[in-house]
Every structure is written in structure tokens, then in C-alpha cells.
Amino acid sequence: MGAADDTLLLTRALIARRSLTPNDDDCCRLLMSRLAPLGFQAEWLNAEGVTNLWATLSRGDGPLMILAGHTDVVPTGPLEAWSSDPFEPSERDGVLYGRGAADMKSGIAAMVCAVERFVARDDWRGTLAFLITSDEEGVARHGTRHVVEVLKARGVVPDYAIVGEASSNEALGDRIMVGRRGSLNGILRIEGRQGHVAYPHLVENPILRFGPALAALAAERWDDGNAHFPPTSFQISNIHAGTGANNVVPGALDVVFNFRFCTASTADSLRARVHALLDREGLRYTLDWQVSGEPFLTEQGALIDAARAAIRSVTGRDPQLFTGGGTSDARFIAPWGAQTVEIGPINASIHKVDEHVRVADLAPLSALYEDILVRLLVAT
């Protein structure tokens, strides 16, 4: 069987499993059925209903390379909007459709097939590890974050990590994700005093009170970014107040907002500045914070050099080093100390109806993973 057919078949088998987050639907056991014959030892670090696979294969002294990914997928949305069943892989005009086709079951399949070819060599040294979770698309508290904490407590220190997220923009390998912005959520409640709209001296309208603060938050320039990241951004995702009646001033206003922040700011500095701004307006409020991920950046080094060379060799493209987009589990792995990059298929259809991946990209994706392993784990 050729590399293209092999990666395609494994991708199809994974898509056929209804692994809606945080359900793994035995995807990891399917992967282990391919890795165990190669000599990989599985350890199941499951937590709170989340499946976490840590599978390792060592051959002498050398670097620890992690291949990381997630088997869980986001909900499909309206099934009638799909051209075919999202959990029945379907090929049309050279494209494979199904939930998880791009995000990120094809990446996992390509990694497994690359390793199957790579470990047949007798000249590599080091440790290969798969870190696969079913909790990336959900709350992401009991997946990779949990596994990293367990392994850190044991003193495990990785050298390199490749996350198979859909990272390419318009063509396979045109982008390498070398960093991500941090994500900081705020859940704000502005307190007021409810009453009849006809008696303004007896009420305290939280909507009107919040108005100047909202304008100030929207106008604030949080930082100027830096050479690797754009400036930190502030967005409000939800705002709600009111009883439904047109003659009642509400007693509270609820606001949910988010910062995507670069390495020019910290979560602590942003929190302090928001509190100072709200206090300046004399508001009565409660504010809960959640850090979804700190920003990280992998500097130029052996992994980026190998990834660039592999992509050029396999695709002929010179990849852009990129730090945009949302968050991924790389946010938990990179602070662990590993040089970390994300390389995967084109991301144009992720989380959408009719998610898909180009069949012609599957073999090259697997080949470039294998090429990176050769460049980093085979002694020259």
C-alpha cells in the first residue's frame, strides 16, 4: 500500500468515529493498534472522562520528539446543511469530506503513517512520543494540559514537539505556526439598581453607567505588538441586560470580553489596567478572569530549521513563520520547554459545514513529518 492510500485510509477510519468533544470514540485505541506493533508502549493518562494517550518508543540516547494532536471534533451544526454525513467520510473531486478531516484527524493519520515508515530505519536515536487527547476543542483542562503536568512532575523534559493542527493557509506547507497569542477572558457584572424608567432619581442604570467605560476599553491601545506578534486586541463577545419590559431599568449588566495578547503584554498587566479603568469610572462590579493560554514563541532553532528544510524538500515551498490565529494545545507544550511548531493541512474549512482536506495533500503531509524526524533523530 502506498503512503497516499495508507494515510487516506487511516484518516477515513478516524473520521468515521463520532468523537464529539470530549468523546474519543476509541480513536486512540485505533491509533494504538497501529503503534503497538512498532514497539510503542501506551500509557493512558485519562482524566475526568477525557482520553489521553501517551505512547513512547525509545532507541538509545537522543532527543525526545513529541507528535501531538487531538481526536475530538467540534459539533457539526445543522446536518441538513452538510452535503454528506459528516461522520461518513466522502470523497468528491479529489477532496475528502467529514468532520475532523482537516482539524485534525488527517494530521494525526499522517503522523502515524510517517512514524511507521521512519521506525523501520536502524539509524535513528532518541525517543518518539505521541501525545493525543480528546479535550482540545472543549474546555481543554483535562487533556494536554493534564498530561503535561503529570509528565513535568516526573521530570520528563521534551526537546521538540510538532502539533499536527491545520496550519497551512492556501497551500500545504505555506505556513509554520511558531507561536500563538495568549487568550484572557473576562466575565464582568456591572451592578445597578432596578426600578421604573419614569423615576430616574430612584434607579441606577448599569447600562448608562458602563457606557463611558466601554468607550474607554474600546479606545485603549494595549500595546504596539512586536516583531513576532500584532498588537494585543480587545473584543466583547456578549453583553446582556434588561428584563424584557420597556419600563424597567435593569439591576445589572453582564459583559463577556476577551483579550488576544502578545508577548508585549502579560495577563497580569492587562487585568490591572482593566480594573484601573473600571475603578476610574466609579463602577460597582464583579469581574472573574480566566487565562485560556499564555502567549508563546519558538525562536529560530533546530526544529524550525528542520521543518523549513522538510517543507522545501517535499513541497518546494518556502514557508512563512506565523503567529496568528486562535489557540491550540501548543500553548501547554511550548512552556514545558520544547521547541514547538504546528504543521498541518489547509485550515480554510475547519469548524465549518463540509469540512474537508485535499486527498493529494495527505501523502506529502506524511512525507514532510517523516523528513523532519530524519533531520532531527538520525545522526549525521
N, C-alpha and C positions, 0 to 999 in steps of 0.2 A: 504493500500500500504506500502511495506517495505521501509527502509531507502535507500537500494540499488536502488530500482526501482525509488523512488522519485528523488534522485539526478541524476540518469541517464536520466530520462525524462526531467528534467529541463536543464541539460547540452545539450541534443539534441535540445531542443527548442531554446536555445541561439545560438548554432552553426548554426542553420538554418537561422539566421538573418545575413545579409551581412553587418556586421559592420566594414567595412574597415576604418581605422583611417582617420579622426576623427569622422566618422559617427557612431552613436549609433544604428541606425535602430530599435529604440523602445525597445532595450534590457532593459533599465532602467525602462520603463513603465511595461514591463513584470515582472520584479523583484518587482516593487511596487504593482502589482496586487497580489503578494503573501504576501508582508509585511503589506499592509494596513489592511487586516482583523485581523492581530495580534495587531493592535493599533499603528503601526508606523506612524509618521507624516512626510510627504515628503516636502522638500524644494528644489526647483530647482535653483541651482546657476550656470546656464548656462553662457557661455562667448564665444564670437567670434565663434559661431557655434559649440561649444563643449557642450555636455550634461554632466551636473554634478548633481548627486543626493546626497543629504544629508538627510538621513532618520533616525529619532531617536524615541526611546521608553524608557521612564523613569519609574522607580518604586522605589521611595524613595531615601534616601541618599545613595551614594555609588560611586564606581569608574565609570569613563567614558571609556568604551571599544569601540574602533573603529574597524570595519571589513572593510577592504579596498580592492579595486580591480578596474580593467578596463574592459570595454566591447569591446573596439576597438581591431582589429587584424591587423597584417601586411598583405601586398598583398600576393596573392597565388603563384606568379611566373607562369610559363607555365602550363596551365590547363591540357595539354596533358601528363604532367609528373605525374599527380596525378592518383592513382588507382581508385578513385571515386570522384564525385563532392565535392569540399571542403566545400560547403555550404549545402550539403545534408548529414547529419550525417549517417555514415555507420558502422555497427558492423561486424567484421570478426574475428573469432578465439579468442573471449574474449577481443577484442580491439575495441575502438570507435575512428573512424577517422573523421577528419574535421578540418577546420581552426579555431583555438582557443580552440581545445579540451583540450590542456594542458596549453596554455597561453592565457587567464586564465579563460575560461568560466566554466570549471569543478570546479575550486576553488570557484568561486562565487556561483555556484549552491550548492556546499557542504556547504558553509556558510549559505545560506538562509535556507536550509533544517535543518541544525543544530539549527538555531535560532527558527524555527517553533517548534521543539521539546522542546527546552530549555525554551521558554517563557510560556509553559504550566505549568511549576512548579510555586509554590506560595511562594518559599523561597529565591528568589534572590532579590538583591537590587542593584541599580545603574542605569546607562544609557547605553543602547546599541545603536550604531550608525553605519549605513552603509555609507561609502564614496566611491561612484562609479563614475568613469569618462570615457569619450570616447576619452581622449587625453593622453595616456601613450606611445603608440607606435610611435606617431608623434613627434611634437616639444615639447610637454609636458609643454607648457607655460600657457594654459588656463584651465587645468584640475585640478588635485590635488593641484598643486602649487597655483592656484587661490582660490580654496576653503579654503585652509589653511590660506591664507592671510585674507580672509573675516572673518573667524571664530576667528582668532587671534585678529582682530580688535574689535570683540565683547567681548573679554576676555575669550573665551572658552579655557579650558586647559584640554587636554585628559590625562588619566593615562596610558592606554595601547592601542596598535594597532597591529593587525595581518593583514598582507598583504598576500593574497592568491596566490602569484606568484608560478610558478613551481620551487620549490627549491630542491626537492629530487634528488639524484644522480642515484643510481641504484635500490633502493627500497623505497617505500613510508615511509617517516619519518626518513630516514637515515641521514638527514641534516636539521639543522635550520639555516637560514640566520640571523645573529645577527648584521651585519654591511655590508657596501659597501664602496668600494674605491670611491674617488671623480673622476670627469671627467672634464678635462680642454682642450678645443680645441683652436688651434692657426691657423689663416689664414694669411700666410706670403707672401708678394710680394718682391722679390729682384729686384731692379732697375738696368738696364744696359744701353747700348747704341747700337742700332741696326745698322748693316752695312754689307758690303761684307766680306765674310770669308777670301778673299785674301788680305785684308788690315787690319791686326790685330791692327796696331797702331791707327786706326780710330774708333775702336769699344771698347765696354766694355762688355765682355761676362758674363752675370749673372750666367750662369751655372758653369763656371770655378770659378767665384768669390765665389759662395756658397759652392763649394767642401770642403774646409777646415772646414767651419762652420758645414757642415753636418757631417763630420767625428767627430768633437768635440761633437756635440749633441748626436751622437750615442754612443760615448765612455763615456759620462758623467755618473757618478753614483750619482743619485739624492738624495738618502737616503738609509738607510740599512733596512727599514721596522721596525717592532716592534713585540711584542709578538702576536699581533692580525692580522697584515697585512703583506703581502710580500712587498719588496721594490717597490717604485714608478717606473713605466715603461713609456718609451717614444717610440712612434711609428709614422712613417709618413704614411698617408693613400693615399695621392695624391701628385703628383709632375708633373708639366707640363711647357714646354717652347717650342719654335720653331714655325716657320711659315709654315712648310711643305716642304720648299725648302731646298736643301742641300748646298746652297751657301749663306745663310743669317744667320748672328748671331742675335739671338732674342734680343728684347729690355727689356724683363722682364722674370722672373721665378716665378711661383706660387707654393706654397707648403702648404699643409694642414696637420697638425700634431695633436696628442692627447697625453695627459698625463692621465694615471690612477694612481691617487695618494692616498697615505695612510695618516694616521694621523700624520706621522713623518714629513710631508711637508704641506705647505699651497699653495693655488693658487697664493697668492701674492709673496711668496718666489720663486716659480717656474717661474713666469713671470719675476721677477727681474733677475734671473740667466740667462734666455734665452736672455733677452735684453743685459746683460753684455757680453755674449758670442758673440752675433752678432756685438755689437759695437767694441769689441776687434778685429774683423776681418775687421773692416773699411767698412762695407757694407752700402749701401744706401737701405733702406727698409721701408715698412709699415707693421704693424702687428696688427691684430684685434684678440681680445680674447673673448671666450665665456665659462663661467663656467656652465656645464650641471648639476653639483651636487657636493656638498661638501661631504667629507667622513663622515661617522657616525659609531658609535659603541654603541650598547646597552650592558651595563655592566650586570653582573650576578645580578639577582633580582627576584621579584615575577613572572614576565611574563615568563622568561626563565625557572625558576623552574617549573611553571605550564605546560609549553609546553613540557619540558622533561618528566615530570611525565605522561602527557596525551599520549605522543607517546609510552612510555614504556607500558602503560596500554593497549593501543589499538593494537599496532603492535608488542610489545615485543622487539623493537629495542632501542638501546641507541644512540641517535642522536649526530652527530658531530656538533659543533658550527662552522659556516663557514662564511667567509667574502669575498670570491672571486666572480667571475662572473661580469656581467655588472651592469647597473644601474636599479633602479626601483623607483616607487613613494614613497617608504620608505625614500628616500633621502629628501623629503619635510616634511614628517610626523615626523620623529625622531627629527629633530632640533626644532620642535614645543614643545618638552618636554615629549613626550610619550615614555615609554618603547616600542620598536618596534621590531617585528620579522617577518620573511617571512616563511610561511609553506605552501607547496602545493604539487602537484603531481610530478612525474618524469619529468625532463626537457630535456630529450635526443632528443625529436623531435620538440622542439619549433622553430618556424620560418622556418621549413623545409617543403618540399613536404611530403604529407601523415602524417601530424601532428596527434598525437594520444595520447590516455590515456587508461590505463588498466581499464576495467569495474570493475574488482574486487577491485580496489583501491578506488572507489568512496564512497562506504559506510564507510569504515574505515576513509577516509579523513574527511567526515562529522562528524563521531563519535569523532574524536580527537579534532575538533573545539568545539564540544559540551562539551567535557570533560574539555577543557581549561576554558570555560565560567563557568562551575560548580565550578572549583577550585578557580576562582577569584571573582565571583559575588555572590556566595552562602555563607552566613555566617555559620561559623562552631561553 
